[in-house]
Amino acid sequence: MLEVEKLIEELKARKKETREKAVDQLALAQDLSAIPHLIHVLQHDKEGSVRRRAALALGRLGDEQSKEALAKAMLTDKDEETRKSAAISLGNFGDERAILPLYEFLQAPRKNNFFDNLDRARINKVLMELAQKKMQNSIEALVAWYQEKQKEEQ
């Protein structure tokens, strides 16, 4: 059995740690055949930590199908950290739908711990890259541009 196939099987393991490790290893393997399985994990795994890892893995491997799953998870997942990871991954693809959720996470009260600071740095980087891509000179200008664009589309 190929390593990727073994990892895909481990996504169904009972132990959360086994599923987490399998998701991480699939992200590193960069095998596109894992994408549908990672989407399934993002949508259905009972553990937020496993879904969060799946969101980040899809951000590394992703395709159009991944973008839609990430967009849905960004808006509807019950775990805030999973929503945040999905938004970061979607933003890394340059998808405009991530702008407002990422900005909201950035504006949330600081938790002043390592992970919150790391997430804020990642969010800031993604938003700055989106701002450059959309020829906006700041995150605030990007948000205003996107809100105006949404109004025009309505």
N, C-alpha and C positions, 0 to 999 in steps of 0.2 A: 504494500500500500504506500502510495506517495506521501511525503511529509504533509503537503497541503491537505490531502484527503483526510489524513489522520487528525489534523488540526480542526478541520470542518466537523468531524465527528465529535471532537472534544467540546465543541460549542453546545452540545446537548448534555454535557456532564451534569451530575447533580451538584457537585461542589462549585461554588461561585469562583473560587480561586483558579480552578481548572479552566473554567470558561473565560475568565479574565486573561489568563496566560495565553489561551488559544487565540483570542482576539488580537492580543499584542503581537503574537508570532505571525499571524496572518497579515497584519499591517506591515511587518518587516519583510515578509516573503514577497510582497508586491505582486501577488498572483491575482489577476483580474477575475478568475473563476470564483474567488471568495466573495465578491461583491454581493451577489444575491443572498448569501448566507449571513453576511454582516448586516445587511438591511433587515433581514428577519430578526436578528438579535436586537438591533436597534428598536424595532417595532414591538417585540414580544418578550424579551427577557425580563424576568421579575425583579432583577437587581439593577438599581440605578448605576452602580459602578461598572457593571458589564455593558449596559447601554451606552454609558459615557465613553467607554473605550471604543465601542463600535462606531460611535459618531466620529471620534478622532481618526480611527482607522479608515473610515470612508472618506475622510478629508484627505488622506494620503493617496488612496487608490482611485477615488471616485470617478463617476461618469454622470450622465444626465439622470439616470435612474436614482443614483445616490443623492443628487441635488434635491430631488423631490422628497425623498425620505428624510433628508436632513431638514428641509424646510418645514415639514410636518412636525418632526420631533422638536424643532426649535420653538414651535408655537404651542405644542400640546403635551409634551412629556411631563409627567407629574414631578420629576426630579429636576430641580433648578440647575444643578451642575450638568446634567445631560442636555438641558435646553441650551445652556451656555456653550458647551462643547459642540453641539450641532450648529449653533450660530457662528462660532469661530471657524468651523470647517466649511460652512457655506460661504462665509466671507472670504476665506482663502481661495475659493473658486472664482471670486470676483462677483458673486451674486448679490445684486442690490437688495434683495429681500432681507439680508442680514443686517443692514445698516441700522434700522431703528431698534431691533432687539439688542444688538451689540451696544448701541449708545445707551440704552436703558440700563444694561448691566454696568456700564462704565459710570453712570450717574448714581447707582445704588450706594448706600452707605458702606464705607470701608469696613472690612472685618479685621484688617491689620494682622493677617497671618501670611505665611509663605505662599500658600496656594492662592489666596485672594490676590496677593501682589503679582504672582506669576500670571494669573488669568487676566488681570488688568493690563499687564505689559503686552500679552498676546492680543488682547482686544484692541488696544491702542495701535499696535502694529498693523493689524488687519484693517482698521478704520483709516489709518494714514495711507495705506496702500490703495484702498478704495478711493480715497479723496484724490490722490495723485492720478489714478486712472480716470477719474471723472473730472479732472482739471479743476479741483476745488483746493483752496489754499489752507483749509483747516477741517478738523472733524466737524465743528459746528457749521461751517459752510456746506459740507457734504450733507449733513442732516437737513439743513434748510433747503438745499437743492432737491433732495429726495422727497421731502414733504411737498414742495411745490410741484414736482413731477407727478406725485400721486394725486394732487388736487386737479391737475390738468387732465389726468386720465379718467377722472370720475365723470 
